[in-house]
């Protein structure tokens, strides 16, 4: 039975994957009307991007959360454009047939000129399909400038990690009627600016649902309930790779850290006892050549 399972896994791994048809901006826009739930996954590197494409996600997001999960920072603020472009290039190579959305890092879009320059880097250097700054009404002129320049643009409201200092940390947004109205106004400003999608983070599910119903563009939620038009999670969170903390909205679908640590422990134990590397994991040499080499060494010894 074990052999059959191993053979099946080997066949599935070695069988060429059917080429995935990359989703388009139009696909994402239409999902609002068709009711198709779009699946976004934030991936920081080549390997996780490859997993995402093999699993059939709709959009691979290069989120500046990689400053935390891939670089060990306490928040997203230290992410730079150079860092983001480097990771986005790796994600594009890992997911060549998947729509890739590059998230613009802290202060990379604080003026129109800077936003255009940095968004262009995502599109030209990393071959992203779209970009995503953060903000609503206050950033509407930036969003519109990007859209008018022909750069597909989304945005992010609710809990915006770039302004956590203003919020006093990672806190739920929209808990009062007045706060919810502000989020609605931000969402409408994003739509009016021509963005093709917006993301809600850490917004009460009923509020996110009601606001979604007021919009023509699709909404993607992270900690915003099932009433959004799609969902996003970090690959490293949902797979149990990043374990420094677990947000309430993250569901663990695997625990790769547990598997990885167990595997490394086995490796450490086998090296310590001399069980690894064995003959199966070592290169061989022709016996005659080995004897000849040993003879050559013997002759080199000083008298």
Secondary structure, DSSP 8 states (H G I E B T S, - for coil): -HHHHHHHHHHHHHS---------HHHHHHHHHH---EEEEE--SHHHHHHHHHHT-SEEEE-TTHHHHTT--SSSTT--HHHHHHHHHHHHHH-TTSEEEEE--TTSSSSHHHHHHHHHHHHHHS--SEEE---SGGGHHHHHHHHHTT--EEEEEES-GGGHHHHTSS--B--SHHHHHHHHHHHHHHHHTT-SEEEEESB-HHHHHHHHHT-SSEEEEESS-TTSSEEEEEHHHHTT---S---TT---S--HHHHHHHHHHHHHHHHHHT-SS-GGGS----HHHHHHHHHHHHHHS--
